[in-house]
Amino acid sequence: MVRVIYFYDEVAVDIDNIVKPILDAIIGLVYIDDNQVTDIIVRKRNLFGNFKVKSLTLLEKGLKRRNEFLYISVTAAPNQETLT
């Protein structure tokens, strides 16, 4: 599963336009081919919103910089037989 959060400053690009380049960019780094990805969660948030960060992470470091950034995480996908 790939999770992408796009934090923007003033003008946000369409999130559907950023997913494919990201998936292609991590081929060979995270997986062999992007057809292995079964689940994708994509969000966009204004950089200056109020957020609760559960633990000290790269996400928190990105928010402190106050510049647009992408937070990308790759984890095991949820159970394929359970649809929610």
Secondary structure, 3 states (H helix, E strand, C coil): CEEEEEEECCCCCCHHHCHHHHHHHCECCCECCHHHCCCEEEEEEECCCCCCCCCCCHHHHHHHHCCCEEEEEECCCCCCCCCC
